[in-house]
């Protein structure tokens, strides 16, 4: 059976399920298991690893750096820059720091984590400079909505953006109204973070939903595997679930073998209807009002409210 793949800007094909690292690197006691899980994922072919300078304030990048020692060429590395570092010398320094933590001389795909302090033109200039220096391969964005992407495309060089990484799962389908179709028209892959929802009642509601579980039973799969298979049903969408244990990594890889039938997709649409009008970009709202929703504690940025949103 051939594995479904996605390609960033004429690069090498990558499986449509990668490995996320949000919340990794926060506890020293979990570091060994996190490293082992990432290595197991690489062995299973989940070679895209997504991280960010924000995650544990660089701690997740250090975990990734340890995990990829000796096999850098087998891995497609994605990292993200804070919006307040996304231009000028701050951007240069931030990228250099990420490279040091990752233990590599280049990042395959470098993303603006969300729109903020610098103008899009300044961020494009930074990304182009880092490409010229060989420090990054491609660049992209995260948490930009449809209007943001139109603004990016109007900037000189903006259409070189290789991806947009956004919140997407069965219970959060807002991007399907305008953003996802537009990205598909540009042949630009979309990276779906929190494809299983992040936590709390929303995730529990998905995992325990009778329709999801009936479909899982039919495929001899888990609810999580069905939810991942649903996310990657679209052409050009790659899911990046976090997996801090080998057991979860194995389960994630197993979702690549599941293809939902038209009837199953219809049942899921009835249970979780697609959008019929534009929805507010949840993450954009939260991140725009970051001073109200986030605080610094012990060097880490912590969400105070919506745990389903921040990548």
N, C-alpha and C positions, 0 to 999 in steps of 0.2 A: 504494500500500500504506500503510495507516494504521500509525503507530508506536505501539507499546505504551507506556502511560504509567502513572504513579503519582501520587497526590495526597496531600499532607500536610494533614490537618485542614481540608478544604474549600478548600484553596488552588488555585493554578493547576496544571493537569496538567503533569507533567515526564516526559521520556523515561526509561525504566527503566535506562539506562546513564548514569552521570555521570562526573566526573573527580576522581580522587584525587590528593593532593599529598604523601603521605608520602615523605620523603627529598628533596623539593625544597627549594631555598634553602640547601643545605649547601655548595655550591661556586659561587663567583662566576663561574667560567668556564662554567658551565652555565646561568646565569640567562637569557640571551637565548633559548636553545633551549627552556627551560621555559616562558617567557612566550609564545613563539610557538606552542608546542604547545597551551597552554590557549586561546589565541585561536582557533586552528584548530578546537579542539573546540567552542567557542561557535558558530563559523560553521556547524558541522555539526549544531548543535542539541543538543549535550551541555551543557546550560546549568546543570546542578547541579554546583557545584564544592565539594569537601569538603576542609577543612583543619583546623588545630588550633594552639593556642599552643605545643604541645609540639614540633611538627615544626620541626626546626632552631631551636628556641627562638624562634619567631616569624618565622624566615626564610622559611618557606613562605607565611605570610600576606602577607609583603611581595611575594613573587613574584606571588601572586594579585592583590594590589592593583594592581600594574603591569599585569597582563594584562587587568583589567576596566575600566581607565580609559576613559571615554567610552561605556561600554556596561553600566553598573551595572544599569539597568532590565531588561536582557536576561538577567540571571544570577540564579540562586538560590544564595545563599551559605550554606554550613554551616561552622561552626567549633566547637571544643570547648575546654572549660575543664579545667585540671588539677583533680584531686580536692582538693588542698590550697588551691585558690583558689575552691572551689565554695560559698561562703557569705559573708555579711556584706560588709564593706568590701573584703576581698580579692577577692571575686567582682566587685564593682563596678569595681575598679581593673583586674582582668584583662580584663573585657569592654571597658573603655575603651581599653586598650592594643591589643587585637585590632582594634578599630574604626580606631584610628590607623594600624596597619600595613596594614590592608585598604583604607584610603583611602575609607571610607564612613561613613554615619551610622547604619546598621542592619545587623544580621545576620539573615538570614531564618530560620535554624534553629540554635539554640545548644544544644550537647550537654554533659552531664556525661561526661567522657572515661572514667572508670571510678569505681566506688564506693570511697570512701575516708574522708578526714578528717572531713568534715561529715556530719551526719545528713541523711537524705533530706528531712526537713521543712525543714531550713535551706536546702537547695538549691532546693526548690520555692519558698520565700519569695524567694530571690534571683532566680529566673527570673521570678516574677510581678512583682517590682519592676522588672526590666529591661524587661519587656513594657510596663508602665505608663509607663515613661520613653521608649518608642518605640525602644529600642536593639536589641531583638530582636523577631522576629515570633512564632515558635513556639519551644518548647524540647523537648528529648528527652534520651535517655541513650545510652550506649555500653558494651558489655561487661557488661551486666547479664544474669544467667541467669534461669530461670523463677522461682525462689524470690525473687530480688531484685525482679522485676517484681510479684510478689504483695505484697511489702512496700511497694513504691512505690504500688500501687493502694489500699492501706489508709490511706495518708496523705491528708489533706485536700488536694484539688487535684492529687493524683498522676495521676489519670486524664486530665489535660490533656496528658500526655506524647504527643508527636507521632510518635516513632519510637524504635527501638532499633537501634543500629548494632553488628553483631557479625561475627565471623569466619565465613565460609561459602563453601565451594567443594566440588567433587565429591569430594575426598578428606577433607573435614572436614564431615560432615553431622549433627553432634550436635544442632543446633538443631531438626532435623525431629522429634525425639521428643516434645518438649513445648513448647518456646519458640515455634517458628514457628507451630504450629497455634493456640496461645493468642493470639499477636499478630494472626493472621488473624481470629480470632473477635472481636477488638476493632476490626477494620478499621484496624489501625495498621500502616503500612508498616515493613518491615524493610530496613535498609541493609546490604548485604553487602560487607565490606571483604576485601581479598586474594582476590578471586574467581578468580584464577588461581594461588592459593598464592603465598607470598612469594618463596622462593628455595630453592636447594639441591636435594637429591635428591627431595624431595616434588614440587616444581614440575617438575623434569625428568621424573619418573615419570609425571606427568599429561600433559605435552606430548608425550611419546614413546610413550604407551600405544597399542597397536595398535587397540583399539576406538575410542578418541578419533580417531585418525588416519584410520581407515576411514570414520567418519562425516564427518570434515572433507573427505575426498576426494569423498564423495557430494554434498556441498554446494558443492564447489569453494571451500572456505573453509580457514582455518588452524585448528590445534588450539585456539589461544587463543580464536578466535571461537566454536567449538563449546562450550568451557567457559563462556564468558559467556552464550551462548544457554541453556545448561543452568541456570545460576543464575537467570536471569530468567524461567524457565518458569512459576514460581509467580506467582500474582496477588499484587500488593502487595510484591514484592521488587525493590529497585533495586541494581544492582551499581556499585561505584565503583572501577574499576581505575585504577591510576596510569598515566599516559602522558606521559613527558617528551620524546617526539619526535612530530613530525607524522605520521610513518609509523604509529606505534602508535595514535594518535588516530583516524586513518582506519580502521584495522583494527577498533578498538573500536566505532566507529559502524556499521561493516558488520555487526556481530553482531546489530544490531536487526532485520536483514532475514532472519535465520535462525530457522526454526521447526522444532524437532525432532519427528520422528514418534513415535508411541507405541512402535513397534518399536525405534527408536533409543534412546529413554529406557529401555526395558526392558533393552537391551544394556548401557547405562551402569550401570543398577542392579545387574546381574549382576557387572559388573567392580568396582563400588564400592558395595557394598550399603548401604541406608539403615539407621539405627540400630534395633535391636530392644529396647534398654533405655537407660536414662538414662546418658549419658556425663558425666564431670566437665567442668565448664566450663573449658576449657583456659586461656583468657585470664584468667578470674577467678582461677584458681590462680596463674598467673604474676604477675599484678598484685598479688594479696594478699601475695605473698612478694617484692615488689619490691626490698626491701633486699638480698636474696640474688642477684637476677638483673640488677640494673641499677646503673649507676654514672654519675656525672657526669664528662664529659670535654669541656673546651673549651666549656662552656655547654650541651652537648646531652646528652639522656638516651639512652644506648646500650644496646641489648639485648645481654646477654652470651651467651645461649644460644638460646632458641627464636626464630628469625627469622621464623617463619611466623605469629606470633600478634599482636604488638602492632600496633594500627591506626595 
